């Protein structure tokens, strides 16, 4: 059941960008396709470019911090597997 959340989120963001892009003289197909593929990154860039900088930067910073945390976690996990004594 949880596996359905990711595609639904991708479709929702792509639809939002498809509807909002023409209001800001942006290409709706380009932004919706990018939104489907890169989801939150595209949404944050779109918000920054359309003068909703606070929300856009908040999403972008949260995305970046979560990516860094994920990389650190995986690094520690790999280190623990390869250098554990036993």
Secondary structure, 3 states (H helix, E strand, C coil): CCHHHHHHHHHHHHHHHHHHHHHHCCCHHHHHHHHHHHHHHHHHHHHHHCCCHHHHHHHHHHHHHHHHHHHHHHHHHHHHHHHCCC
